[in-house]
Amino acid sequence: MSTIRINLLPHRQIKRAQQQKAFVALFVGVVVAAVAIVVLGHMVLAGMQDSQNRRNEFLKAENAKLDIQIKEIAELKEKTQDLLDRKKVVEALQTNRAEVVHLFDELARRLPDGIYLKSLRQSGGDIALSGYAQSSARVSTLMRNLDQSDWFEAPRLIEVKSAAQAGLRVHEFNMEVKTGAPIASSDEAAEK
């Protein structure tokens, strides 16, 4: 019997060549897939970064608008405070407008006969009076009258001295008194 010899060498080479082709195809496919994944990942990340940059720019623009609005609000608050301060001054002037008239009226009512004022000076809540009296007893009467008034308080005599006025002997005096407006009644407070 004769033996049949089969040469498997070309078959092995063909199989190896096929395996090598499959390996190269698989390798190329993996490289292409990897490159595609990297490119796709880069595009996704670039898109996300662009989107975030647009959001950041939008936020910066909105923050700038808000900063402008905050400045406007601060200016409005300052203007409002100025107006409120002016309003308080006007209200104080309005309430104090009649006070001077009342003070002069009360001073004229409390001034006893024989006393003549030569000057009256107000500084805040203090009034400085200077004048002439026929006697020092009349100065004492003036002080008592002012002390009993609702509009004046704490009269303080600074000086009394003898002087000659139009050929007559008089007593020149200087005194200070504090102003104190009387407490308004409940009816007057309700009207305001």
C-alpha positions as CSV (number, residue, x, y, z in Angstrom):
1,M,0.0,0.0,0.0
2,S,1.1,3.1,-0.8
3,T,0.8,6.1,1.5
4,I,-0.8,9.2,0.4
5,R,1.0,12.2,1.4
6,I,-0.8,15.4,1.8
7,N,1.2,18.5,1.9
8,L,-0.5,20.7,4.7
9,L,2.0,23.4,4.3
10,P,0.2,25.6,1.9
11,H,-3.0,25.0,3.8
12,R,-1.3,26.2,7.0
13,Q,0.2,29.2,5.2
14,I,-3.2,30.0,3.8
15,K,-4.8,29.7,7.2
16,R,-2.0,31.8,8.7
17,A,-2.5,34.4,6.0
18,Q,-6.2,34.4,6.7
19,Q,-5.6,34.8,10.4
20,Q,-3.1,37.6,9.8
21,K,-5.6,39.3,7.5
22,A,-8.3,38.9,10.1
23,F,-5.9,40.2,12.8
24,V,-5.0,43.2,10.7
25,A,-8.6,43.9,9.8
26,L,-9.6,43.6,13.5
27,F,-6.6,45.8,14.5
28,V,-7.6,48.4,11.9
29,G,-11.2,48.2,13.0
30,V,-10.2,48.7,16.6
31,V,-7.9,51.6,15.7
32,V,-10.6,53.2,13.6
33,A,-13.2,52.6,16.4
34,A,-10.7,54.1,19.0
35,V,-10.1,57.1,16.8
36,A,-13.8,57.5,16.2
37,I,-14.4,57.3,20.0
38,V,-11.7,59.8,20.7
39,V,-12.9,62.2,18.0
40,L,-16.5,61.8,19.1
41,G,-15.4,62.3,22.8
42,H,-13.5,65.4,21.8
43,M,-16.5,66.8,19.9
44,V,-18.8,66.1,22.8
45,L,-16.4,67.7,25.3
46,A,-15.8,70.7,22.9
47,G,-19.6,71.1,22.6
48,M,-20.0,70.9,26.4
49,Q,-17.2,73.4,26.8
50,D,-18.7,75.8,24.3
51,S,-22.1,75.5,25.9
52,Q,-20.6,76.2,29.3
53,N,-18.6,79.2,27.9
54,R,-21.9,80.6,26.5
55,R,-23.6,80.1,29.9
56,N,-20.6,81.8,31.6
57,E,-20.8,84.8,29.2
58,F,-24.5,85.0,29.7
59,L,-24.0,85.0,33.5
60,K,-21.3,87.7,33.2
61,A,-23.6,89.8,31.1
62,E,-26.5,89.3,33.6
63,N,-24.1,90.1,36.5
64,A,-23.0,93.3,34.8
65,K,-26.7,94.3,34.4
66,L,-27.4,93.4,38.1
67,D,-24.4,95.5,39.2
68,I,-25.8,98.4,37.3
69,Q,-29.2,97.9,38.9
70,I,-27.5,97.6,42.3
71,K,-25.8,100.9,41.7
72,E,-29.1,102.4,40.7
73,I,-30.8,101.0,43.8
74,A,-28.1,102.5,46.0
75,E,-28.5,105.8,44.3
76,L,-32.2,105.6,44.7
77,K,-31.8,104.8,48.4
78,E,-29.5,107.7,48.8
79,K,-31.9,110.0,47.0
80,T,-34.8,108.6,49.1
81,Q,-32.8,109.3,52.3
82,D,-32.0,112.8,51.1
83,L,-35.7,113.4,50.5
84,L,-36.6,112.0,53.8
85,D,-34.1,114.2,55.5
86,R,-35.5,117.2,53.6
87,K,-39.0,116.2,54.6
88,K,-38.0,116.0,58.2
89,V,-36.4,119.5,58.0
90,V,-39.6,120.9,56.3
91,E,-41.8,119.2,58.9
92,A,-39.6,120.6,61.7
93,L,-39.8,124.1,60.2
94,Q,-43.5,123.6,59.8
95,T,-44.0,122.7,63.4
96,N,-41.5,125.3,64.6
97,R,-43.0,128.0,62.5
98,A,-45.6,128.9,65.0
99,E,-43.3,128.3,67.9
100,V,-41.5,131.6,67.5
101,V,-44.8,133.4,67.5
102,H,-45.8,131.6,70.7
103,L,-42.5,132.3,72.3
104,F,-42.7,136.0,71.6
105,D,-46.3,136.1,72.7
106,E,-45.5,134.3,75.9
107,L,-42.5,136.5,76.6
108,A,-44.7,139.6,76.1
109,R,-47.3,138.2,78.5
110,R,-44.7,137.3,81.1
111,L,-42.8,140.6,80.9
112,P,-43.7,142.8,83.9
113,D,-44.2,146.5,83.7
114,G,-41.0,148.5,84.1
115,I,-38.8,146.1,82.1
116,Y,-37.6,146.9,78.7
117,L,-35.7,144.4,76.5
118,K,-32.8,145.6,74.4
119,S,-31.8,142.3,72.9
120,L,-33.0,138.8,72.6
121,R,-30.9,136.1,71.1
122,Q,-31.8,132.4,70.6
123,S,-29.2,129.7,70.1
124,G,-30.8,126.2,69.8
125,G,-33.0,125.8,72.9
126,D,-31.4,128.7,74.9
127,I,-32.5,132.3,74.8
128,A,-30.3,135.1,76.0
129,L,-32.2,138.2,77.2
130,S,-30.7,141.5,78.1
131,G,-32.5,144.7,79.0
132,Y,-33.3,147.4,81.5
133,A,-35.5,147.2,84.6
134,Q,-36.6,150.0,86.9
135,S,-35.6,147.8,89.9
136,S,-34.0,144.5,90.6
137,A,-37.3,143.3,92.1
138,R,-38.8,143.5,88.6
139,V,-36.0,141.3,87.3
140,S,-36.9,138.8,90.0
141,T,-40.6,139.0,89.0
142,L,-39.6,138.4,85.4
143,M,-37.6,135.3,86.4
144,R,-40.6,133.9,88.4
145,N,-43.0,134.6,85.6
146,L,-40.7,132.8,83.1
147,D,-40.3,129.9,85.4
148,Q,-44.1,129.5,85.7
149,S,-44.5,129.5,81.9
150,D,-45.0,126.4,79.9
151,W,-42.9,127.8,77.1
152,F,-39.8,128.7,79.3
153,E,-37.9,126.8,81.9
154,A,-34.8,127.2,84.1
155,P,-34.3,131.0,83.9
156,R,-30.7,131.9,85.1
157,L,-29.6,135.4,85.9
158,I,-26.2,136.2,84.7
159,E,-25.7,139.8,85.7
160,V,-27.5,142.8,87.1
161,K,-25.8,146.2,87.3
162,S,-26.8,149.8,87.7
163,A,-26.8,152.0,84.7
164,A,-28.0,155.3,83.5
165,Q,-30.5,155.4,80.6
166,A,-31.9,158.7,79.3
167,G,-30.9,160.4,82.6
168,L,-32.7,157.8,84.7
169,R,-31.1,155.3,87.0
170,V,-32.0,151.8,85.8
171,H,-30.7,148.2,86.4
172,E,-29.2,146.6,83.3
173,F,-29.6,142.8,83.3
174,N,-28.5,139.7,81.4
175,M,-30.2,136.4,81.8
176,E,-30.6,133.0,80.0
177,V,-33.7,130.9,79.8
178,K,-34.3,127.6,78.1
179,T,-37.2,127.0,75.7
180,G,-39.6,124.2,76.3
181,A,-42.7,123.9,74.1
182,P,-45.7,122.8,76.1
183,I,-46.9,119.2,75.6
184,A,-49.7,119.3,73.1
185,S,-53.1,118.1,74.3
186,S,-54.6,114.9,72.9
187,D,-57.0,116.9,70.6
188,E,-54.1,118.9,69.1
189,A,-52.1,115.7,68.6
190,A,-55.0,114.0,66.9
191,E,-55.3,116.9,64.4
192,K,-51.6,116.6,63.4
